Amino acid sequence: MRFEQLQDWLQWMEAQHPRQIDLGLERIAEVARQMDLSLGMPIITVAGTNGKGSCVALLSQIFQCAGLSVGAYTSPHLLRYNERIVIDGEPVNDAALCHAFEIVDQARRGTSLTYFEFGTLAALQLFSETQPDVLVLEVGLGGRLDAVNIVDADVAVISSVDLDHQAWLGNDRETIAREKAGIMRRGRPVVFGDTRRSPAVGEMAAACLARLIERGDDFGLEHVGDNWHWHGVNRLGQACEMKNLPCPAVLLDNAATVIQAIMQLRFDVPESAIREGLRLVHIPARGECFALRDHRLMLDVAHNPAALARLRERLPELLEKGNVDAVFAVMADKELGESLADFTPLVRQWYLPPLPGVERAMSPEKLKQQLIAAGVPDAAIHVIAPLPESLAGVRAGLGKDDSLLAFGSFFTVAAVMQAMPASAFVETLH
């Protein structure tokens, strides 16, 4: 074996390809053929600008509640690489990952793979060995040329389409939609969860004879008091509904999309499992709130205009008693001026840390200029030292009724989570 320790594998993988992101399927598909993977179980592939992680988490939880063995692949991770490959709710261990990386390394026969391609093949290898009843796969970037798309989905899900990663996917919503729609397959269902129509999605579905099921036309939801109703179609195209569903810890938009995807599978999932999955699902750092001994904390990986708009809607609940200060950092490809302007009246102080070791991170100085352009006063913006050493100073300015909002990149939220002492936490709020 090339390496015995997971960290050694990860460091080596990061240095193996000239580009961190290199969209295309030729190289990874050839290595996959050499690996002779066995993936005959039902597969749901999830793409989308926002909501992918929530959809994967809820699908996995519902399937587990139905008594099914579930393999799930997501990216990126927050704290440990192992979070990316989960079988029956448990991240795979270091030994399993090292074993899978070795098989990929042997099969590639000198073919250069990106970090993400290596990880995707390792996940598929472990799923091939363990043979879960169902797989749920999250697209990394886009869809059509993403490494995950070497697998044919039985049901494709597109949670939403908005502007993000324009350098790789295109500068307008329809171009991006076309990339995401590349995960659909001939004659198979594709569930489109965005309330806004996309001609590109419709055109691509028609071109490959995929069965397009759209939010608004074919399925939808109604929020009623503390519960909600869902209506949609089953795999035979017949109307169906579920009433008085519990509200989950994910957006109802995503929950409705997930239920519709489940209804398209070639096996039945009991309604009781759907209800229980809605009650139990949890996904970290998506509007996650904690009561700390000295103040409150909210974590959110919002880093594009649509996700920031949804986060902005939630901020007033933090402001009911006190002020909000923010720790914020994103990748260099983000242009968020208008979105940041919406936060200006709500955030008292902005703290901008660098993200050491993250080559694609935007410098705090450049991010400061975006904030100033968005109308944030210079005096309210602070370029700080890397976390964790600067976190204590940030928290020192907060009163017991105030809140710290840590948002932006996964790296930002992870750095705050790692820096926060366990003794500071009192309880999870929601």
C-alpha positions in Angstrom: 0.0 0.0 0.0 1.3 3.4 -0.9 0.3 4.9 2.5 -1.0 3.5 5.8 -2.4 6.8 7.1 -5.4 8.6 5.7 -3.9 12.0 6.1 -0.9 10.9 4.0 -3.3 9.8 1.2 -5.2 13.1 1.3 -2.1 15.2 1.1 -0.7 13.1 -1.7 -4.0 13.2 -3.7 -4.1 17.0 -3.5 -0.8 17.2 -5.3 -1.4 14.7 -8.1 -3.3 16.8 -10.6 -2.3 20.2 -12.1 -5.8 21.6 -11.4 -8.0 21.3 -8.3 -11.1 21.4 -10.6 -10.9 19.7 -14.0 -14.4 18.9 -15.3 -14.7 16.0 -17.7 -15.5 12.3 -17.5 -13.0 10.6 -19.8 -10.2 10.1 -17.3 -12.4 9.0 -14.4 -14.6 6.8 -16.6 -11.5 4.9 -17.8 -10.3 4.2 -14.3 -13.8 3.1 -13.2 -13.8 0.6 -16.1 -10.6 -0.8 -14.8 -12.1 -1.2 -11.3 -15.0 -3.3 -12.4 -17.4 -1.7 -10.0 -20.7 -3.5 -9.2 -23.5 -0.9 -8.6 -26.7 -2.7 -9.4 -28.7 -1.1 -6.6 -31.1 1.8 -7.1 -29.3 5.1 -7.3 -30.5 8.7 -6.7 -28.2 11.5 -8.0 -28.7 15.0 -6.6 -27.6 18.1 -8.3 -28.5 21.8 -7.6 -27.0 25.1 -6.7 -28.4 24.9 -3.2 -30.2 22.2 -1.2 -28.1 19.2 -2.4 -26.8 18.4 1.0 -30.2 18.7 2.6 -31.8 16.4 0.0 -29.1 13.8 0.5 -29.4 13.9 4.3 -33.2 13.6 4.2 -33.2 10.8 1.6 -30.7 8.9 3.7 -32.7 9.3 6.9 -35.9 8.2 5.3 -34.4 5.1 3.7 -32.9 4.2 7.1 -36.2 4.6 8.8 -37.6 2.2 6.1 -35.1 -0.4 7.2 -32.9 -0.1 4.1 -29.1 0.0 4.0 -28.0 3.3 2.5 -24.8 4.5 1.0 -24.4 8.3 0.7 -21.6 10.3 -0.9 -21.4 14.1 -0.3 -18.9 16.9 -0.5 -17.2 18.9 0.8 -16.8 17.8 4.4 -16.8 20.0 7.5 -14.4 18.5 10.0 -13.3 15.0 8.7 -12.9 13.6 5.2 -14.7 10.5 6.4 -18.0 12.5 6.4 -18.1 12.3 2.6 -18.8 8.6 2.5 -21.5 7.4 4.9 -23.0 3.9 5.1 -26.1 3.4 7.3 -25.6 6.8 8.9 -21.9 6.2 9.9 -18.9 7.7 8.2 -16.5 5.1 6.9 -13.3 4.6 8.9 -9.8 5.5 8.0 -8.8 1.9 7.2 -11.7 1.5 4.7 -10.7 4.8 3.0 -7.0 3.8 2.7 -8.1 0.5 1.3 -10.3 2.1 -1.3 -7.7 4.7 -2.3 -5.2 2.0 -2.9 -7.5 0.2 -5.2 -8.1 3.4 -7.2 -4.4 4.1 -7.3 -3.7 0.7 -8.7 -6.5 0.9 -11.2 -5.6 4.3 -12.6 -2.3 3.0 -14.1 -0.7 6.5 -14.2 -3.9 8.4 -15.2 -3.9 11.7 -13.4 -7.0 12.2 -11.2 -8.1 15.2 -9.2 -8.7 15.0 -5.4 -12.5 14.9 -6.0 -12.2 12.2 -8.7 -10.0 10.1 -6.4 -12.6 10.4 -3.6 -15.6 9.7 -5.9 -14.0 6.5 -7.1 -13.1 5.5 -3.6 -16.7 6.0 -2.5 -18.0 3.9 -5.4 -15.5 1.1 -4.6 -16.7 1.0 -1.0 -20.3 0.9 -2.1 -19.5 -1.8 -4.6 -18.0 -3.9 -1.8 -20.7 -3.3 0.9 -23.7 -3.4 -1.5 -26.2 -1.1 0.2 -29.8 -1.4 -0.7 -29.8 2.1 -2.2 -27.2 4.8 -3.0 -27.6 8.6 -2.7 -24.9 10.6 -4.6 -24.4 14.3 -4.4 -22.9 16.1 -7.4 -19.8 18.1 -6.6 -19.9 20.8 -9.2 -22.4 21.2 -12.0 -23.6 17.8 -13.2 -22.9 17.0 -16.8 -19.1 16.8 -16.4 -18.9 16.1 -12.7 -17.2 12.9 -11.6 -20.4 11.6 -10.0 -22.0 11.5 -13.4 -20.1 8.4 -14.5 -22.9 6.6 -12.6 -26.4 6.3 -14.2 -29.0 7.5 -11.9 -32.4 5.7 -11.6 -33.8 9.0 -10.4 -32.1 12.4 -11.0 -32.9 15.3 -8.7 -32.1 19.0 -9.4 -32.9 20.8 -6.2 -32.5 24.4 -7.5 -30.7 26.4 -10.1 -29.0 29.7 -9.3 -25.8 31.6 -10.0 -22.7 30.0 -8.5 -19.4 28.7 -9.8 -19.8 30.8 -13.0 -16.2 30.4 -13.9 -16.9 26.7 -14.6 -20.6 26.5 -15.3 -21.6 29.7 -17.1 -22.7 33.2 -16.4 -26.5 32.8 -16.6 -29.1 30.6 -15.0 -30.1 28.7 -18.2 -26.5 27.8 -19.0 -26.0 26.6 -15.5 -29.3 24.7 -15.6 -28.1 22.9 -18.8 -25.0 21.7 -16.9 -27.0 20.4 -14.0 -29.5 18.7 -16.2 -26.7 16.6 -17.6 -27.3 14.0 -14.8 -30.7 12.9 -16.3 -30.9 9.7 -18.2 -32.9 8.4 -21.1 -36.4 7.2 -20.1 -35.8 7.8 -16.4 -37.4 10.4 -14.0 -35.8 13.7 -13.2 -37.4 15.7 -10.3 -36.9 19.5 -10.6 -37.4 21.2 -7.3 -37.0 24.9 -8.2 -40.2 26.9 -8.3 -38.9 28.9 -11.3 -39.1 27.2 -14.7 -36.1 26.4 -16.7 -36.4 26.0 -20.5 -33.0 24.3 -20.6 -34.1 21.6 -18.2 -37.2 21.0 -20.2 -35.3 20.9 -23.5 -32.7 18.5 -22.2 -35.4 16.2 -20.7 -37.2 16.2 -24.1 -34.0 15.5 -26.0 -33.1 12.4 -24.0 -36.7 11.3 -23.3 -36.3 11.7 -19.6 -39.5 11.9 -17.6 -39.5 15.5 -16.2 -41.5 16.1 -12.9 -41.6 19.7 -12.0 -42.4 21.6 -8.9 -45.6 23.6 -9.4 -46.9 21.5 -12.3 -46.5 18.0 -10.9 -45.8 18.4 -7.2 -45.9 21.0 -4.5 -46.5 21.8 -0.9 -48.7 23.8 1.4 -47.6 25.1 4.8 -50.4 24.7 7.3 -49.8 25.8 10.9 -47.1 23.7 12.5 -47.4 21.0 9.7 -47.4 20.9 5.9 -49.1 19.0 3.1 -47.5 17.5 0.1 -49.0 16.5 -3.2 -47.4 14.9 -6.3 -47.4 11.9 -8.5 -46.3 8.3 -8.1 -44.1 6.3 -10.6 -47.3 5.5 -12.6 -48.2 9.2 -12.9 -51.1 8.9 -10.6 -51.9 11.8 -8.2 -51.1 11.2 -4.5 -50.7 13.3 -1.3 -49.6 13.3 2.3 -51.1 15.5 4.8 -50.1 17.0 8.2 -46.4 16.1 7.8 -44.0 17.2 10.5 -41.8 20.2 9.6 -38.1 19.0 9.3 -34.8 20.7 10.0 -34.4 21.4 6.3 -36.3 23.7 3.9 -39.7 22.5 2.9 -38.8 23.1 -0.7 -36.1 20.4 -0.4 -38.4 18.1 1.7 -41.1 18.2 -1.0 -38.5 17.5 -3.7 -37.2 14.5 -1.7 -40.7 13.0 -1.3 -41.4 13.3 -5.0 -38.1 11.6 -5.8 -38.9 8.7 -3.5 -42.3 8.3 -5.2 -40.5 7.6 -8.5 -38.4 4.7 -7.2 -39.2 1.2 -8.4 -39.7 0.1 -4.7 -42.2 1.4 -2.2 -41.2 3.4 0.9 -43.8 3.4 3.7 -45.3 6.8 4.5 -44.5 6.1 8.2 -40.7 6.1 7.2 -41.1 9.4 5.4 -42.8 10.9 8.5 -40.1 9.5 10.8 -37.3 10.7 8.5 -38.7 14.2 8.5 -38.7 14.2 12.3 -35.2 12.9 12.7 -33.2 14.5 9.9 -30.3 16.7 10.9 -27.7 18.5 8.7 -24.9 20.5 10.3 -24.2 24.1 9.5 -27.4 24.9 7.6 -28.8 27.6 9.8 -27.7 25.6 12.8 -28.1 27.5 16.1 -26.6 27.0 19.5 -26.9 28.6 22.9 -23.5 29.3 24.3 -22.6 30.3 27.8 -21.8 33.9 26.7 -23.9 34.4 23.6 -25.6 32.6 20.7 -24.0 31.0 17.6 -25.4 30.4 14.2 -23.5 28.4 11.5 -24.4 28.5 7.8 -22.4 27.5 4.7 -24.3 30.1 2.6 -21.9 31.3 0.0 -23.9 32.3 -3.2 -26.6 34.9 -3.7 -29.6 32.5 -3.4 -28.3 30.9 -0.2 -27.4 34.3 1.3 -30.9 35.6 0.6 -32.4 32.7 2.6 -29.9 33.2 5.4 -30.9 36.9 5.4 -34.5 36.0 5.9 -33.6 34.1 9.1 -31.4 36.8 10.7 -34.3 38.7 12.4 -34.8 35.8 14.7 -31.3 36.3 16.0 -31.9 40.0 16.4 -34.9 39.7 18.7 -32.8 40.4 21.7 -29.3 41.6 20.7 -26.8 42.3 18.0 -25.2 40.1 15.4 -21.5 40.0 14.6 -20.3 38.0 11.7 -17.2 35.9 10.8 -17.2 35.6 7.1 -14.9 34.1 4.4 -15.5 32.7 0.9 -13.8 31.5 -2.2 -12.2 33.9 -4.7 -14.7 33.3 -7.5 -17.6 34.8 -5.5 -19.0 38.2 -6.5 -21.6 38.9 -3.7 -22.0 42.7 -3.7 -25.8 43.0 -3.9 -26.3 40.0 -1.6 -24.0 41.4 1.0 -25.8 44.8 0.9 -28.9 43.1 2.3 -26.9 42.2 5.4 -25.6 45.8 6.0 -28.5 46.9 8.4 -28.4 43.6 10.3 -24.7 42.9 11.0 -23.0 45.1 13.5 -19.3 44.0 13.0 -17.7 42.0 10.3 -14.6 39.8 11.0 -12.7 38.5 8.0 -10.2 35.8 8.6 -7.8 34.3 6.0 -8.1 30.6 5.3 -4.6 29.3 5.4 -3.9 26.4 3.0 -7.0 27.1 0.9 -5.6 28.2 -2.4 -9.0 29.2 -3.8 -9.9 31.4 -0.8 -10.6 35.2 -1.4 -8.2 37.3 0.5 -9.7 39.3 3.5 -8.6 42.5 1.8 -10.5 41.8 -1.4 -13.6 40.7 0.6 -13.3 43.9 2.6 -13.6 45.9 -0.6 -16.7 44.0 -1.6 -18.3 44.8 1.8 -17.4 48.5 1.5 -18.9 48.5 -2.0 -22.0 47.0 -0.5 -22.3 49.9 1.9 -20.7 48.5 5.0 -18.8 51.2 6.9 -15.0 50.7 7.0 -15.0 51.0 10.8 -17.3 47.9 11.0 -14.9 45.7 9.0 -12.0 43.9 10.7 -9.3 41.8 9.0 -8.3 39.4 11.7 -5.7 36.7 12.2 -6.5 33.1 11.2 -8.9 31.1 13.3 -8.6 29.8 16.0 -6.2 32.3 17.5 -8.5 35.2 16.7 -11.8 33.7 17.8 -11.5 34.6 21.5 -11.1 38.3 20.5 -14.1 38.2 18.3 -16.3 36.6 21.0 -15.1 39.1 23.6 -17.1 41.9 22.0 -20.4 40.0 22.3 -22.9 40.3 25.1 -25.1 37.5 26.5 -28.0 38.5 24.2 -25.9 38.9 21.1 -25.2 36.3 18.4 -22.1 35.3 16.4 -22.9 34.4 12.8 -20.2 32.3 11.1 -21.0 31.8 7.5 -19.6 31.5 3.9 -17.3 28.7 2.9 -17.3 25.3 4.5 -13.8 26.1 5.5 -15.0 29.1 7.4 -17.6 27.3 9.4 -15.3 24.4 10.0 -12.6 26.7 11.4 -15.1 28.2 13.8 -16.4 24.8 14.9 -12.9 23.6 15.6 -11.9 26.8 17.4 -15.0 26.9 19.7 -14.3 25.2 23.0 -16.7 22.4 23.9 -17.2 24.0 27.3 -18.9 27.0 25.7 -21.9 25.1 24.4 -25.1 24.9 26.5 -27.7 23.5 24.0 -28.6 23.2 20.4 -31.5 25.5 19.6 -32.5 24.3 16.1 
